Amino acid sequence: MSENSTANTTTQNAEGAPAPLPLAVNLQYTKDLSFEVPAGAAIFASLRSAPQIGVNIDVQVNRLEEEQPVFEVALAVRAEATEAPEKEGDKPGRAVFIAELTYAAIVTLGNVQQEVVEPLLLVEVPRLIFPYARSIISDVTRDGGFPPVVLQPIDFVALWQAKRAQQFPEPAGEA
């Protein structure tokens, strides 16, 4: 029962601890935060039902130093709540609130192969900083007088793949 599998040896070092990620998170910070209630106090008096909430998430990467593997990874989150339509099929009503957050991390990559750089920066770093952005959005919507918006976990692999598909669309026709 004390057999070691080969899968475990690739992810653990000599002491049996998991191998460290080939990146270091140097700093995390709120780059931009905005919360607005466009209708002001009137929305609290006229809101009859729970608003409809739409969330958009994007990841941006900027290289900070040309000669060094230092990057800023920014996770942009926009949550917009609108009044529910009065009847099924109607357009949504007024904007109830708009919360926008850009949460960023400064990271340094270790000695990694070039094909690993993009997934590390567009998948792994956002996965690491997402809980902080989630907490900020929740707090700011609650502090704004509304029930907190609790973002569901994000599949950053799917987000990355969708972004790649937009940048490099499949050629039309048959090969």
WOFENMO-V806127 format. One line per field, one symbol per residue. ss: DSSP state (a for helix, b for strand, c for the rest). psi: psi as a letter, one per 40 degrees, with the letter a starting at -180 (. if undefined). A space follows every 50 residues. Layout:
ss=???
psi=???
This chain:
ss=cccccaaaaaabcccccbccccbbbbbbbbbbbbbbcccccaaaaacccc cbbbbbbbbbbbbbbccccbbbbbbbbbbbbbccccccccccccbbbbbb bbbbbbbbbccccaaaaaaaaaaaaaaaaaaaaaaaaaaaaaaccccccc cccccaaaaaaaaaaaacccccccc
psi=efihidddddeiadeeiiiiifihhdiiihdhhhhigdeadddddehdih ihhhhhhihihhhdhdeifhihhhhhhhhhhiiiidiheiiiaihdihhh hhhiihihiagiideedddddeddddddeddddddddddddddeeiiihh hiihgddddddddddddgihiiai.
